[in-house]
Amino acid sequence: MADLASIRTEETQKSQVDSETTERFIAEKHIGERIKRLRLKKSMGLVELGKHTGLSASFLSQLETGRVVPTLRNLARIAMVFSKDLSYFFESEPQSMFRVHRRSERVRLPQTGVEQPTYFFESLGYMVPDRHMDPYFAQFIPLEKGHEPRAHVHPGYEFLYVLEGGLALRHGDQHCTLEAGDAVYFDASTPHSYACAGKKPADALIVTMHQAPPAQPVPLLRPPQARVLPGQGAGSTVGGR
């Protein structure tokens, strides 16, 4: 019986989470840092937060620096002050985005959808997942005689900065020539095209943004006006009785 009791005691100890593991879990969630960020974002001092939560400023200071382990009750008090759900302190924090694209790793691609490309481009953000913009390095080559650049459209906006050479840009009914150092920002849902404006290639940095242009208000349709036939009174209409 003694051996059986010791086995059960050992199994119970193994099934219990030790305090060291608990503190490590709390540390990994950076709960203290999250509390401090919320407080500073509201320009709130420790004393003021203490008044709202009923916790002392010294305790909150130890909580933010990780010297004490918070209880769910204390976290709930703090969460309500900042209109946050309790799960806010345990959710995975978004990782800061940082990607380096080496020149030697980039791929040079020709203009798509045409037999004779007028430019080549390299993606500068191909390694960034779920990106909200697409940066490119583009090189526009001199056009052959009689060859017109192909216009294209896409949702969002576009920014272009000329690094070297001259570049002719057509945007809808507008046409302009850009030189090194010139930049342009335009609505990409309007047909636009580029063409090298010199005998040497033109280099440019292009950034396309995925945000769609704002929807234009739709005018309300007026009800059809009643038409009065000659010889009829103002109260008589077409189809009326």
Secondary structure, 3 states (H helix, E strand, C coil): CHHHHHHHHHHHHHHCCCHHHHHHHHHHHCHHHHHHHHHHHCCCCHHHHHHHHCCCHHHHHHHHCCCCCCCHHHHHHHHHHCCCCHHHHCCCCCCCCCCCCCHHHCCCEECCCCCCCCEEEEECCCCCCCCCEEEEEEEECCCCCCCCCCCECCCCEEEEEEEECCEEEEECCEEEEECCCCEEEEECCCCEEEEECCCCCEEEEEEEECCCCCCCCCCCCCCCCCCCCCCCCCCCCCCCC
